[in-house]
């Protein structure tokens, strides 16, 4: 498996993950970019360089809350 710059391999090539039912919930969290409010935010960055450029960053912060972490199983596949 090829790993590109910035990527991290989370499992070995011979493993699979099985997820059970009703693992938990995902909650939205506050962000500095949205003045400590929850939800989607946008940040615009304008550079007056040569050549000038503009970037728009869109994001949201979420947190997993696992009710049944034992329902996640990693299996080795020969």
C-alpha positions in Angstrom: 0.0 0.0 0.0 1.4 3.4 -1.0 1.4 6.0 1.8 1.5 9.6 0.5 2.9 12.6 2.4 0.6 13.5 5.2 -1.2 10.1 5.3 -1.0 7.7 8.1 -1.8 4.0 7.8 -4.2 3.1 10.6 -4.5 -0.6 10.0 -2.2 -3.3 8.7 -3.0 -4.6 5.2 -4.3 -7.8 6.6 -6.8 -6.4 9.0 -10.5 -5.3 8.9 -12.7 -3.4 11.4 -16.2 -4.6 12.4 -18.5 -2.0 13.9 -21.4 -3.0 16.1 -24.8 -1.3 16.3 -25.4 1.8 18.4 -21.8 2.7 19.1 -22.5 6.1 20.4 -23.0 9.7 19.1 -21.1 12.4 17.4 -21.4 15.9 18.9 -20.7 19.2 17.4 -18.2 21.3 19.3 -17.4 25.0 19.5 -14.6 26.5 17.5 -12.5 29.7 17.9 -13.2 30.5 14.2 -16.9 30.8 14.9 -16.5 32.8 18.1 -16.9 29.7 20.3 -20.2 28.6 18.7 -20.9 25.2 17.3 -21.5 24.6 13.6 -19.8 25.1 10.2 -17.3 28.0 9.9 -15.6 29.7 7.0 -12.3 31.6 7.1 -11.1 33.6 4.1 -7.4 34.3 3.6 -6.3 37.0 1.1 -2.6 37.3 0.1 -1.4 40.4 -1.6 1.6 38.7 -3.0 2.8 38.3 -6.6 0.6 36.7 -7.8 -2.2 37.6 -5.4 -4.3 34.7 -4.1 -7.4 34.0 -2.0 -8.1 30.8 0.0 -11.4 29.8 1.7 -11.3 27.3 4.5 -14.5 25.6 5.6 -14.6 23.4 8.7 -16.6 22.0 11.6 -15.4 20.4 14.9 -17.0 17.1 15.9 -16.3 14.8 18.8 -17.1 11.1 19.0 -18.7 9.8 22.2 -18.6 6.0 22.3 -21.2 4.4 24.4 -20.0 0.8 23.6 -16.3 0.9 22.6 -16.3 -2.9 23.1 -18.5 -3.1 19.9 -15.4 -2.2 17.8 -13.5 -5.3 16.8 -10.3 -5.5 14.7 -9.9 -8.8 13.0 -6.7 -10.3 11.4 -7.4 -11.8 7.9 -4.8 -14.4 6.8 
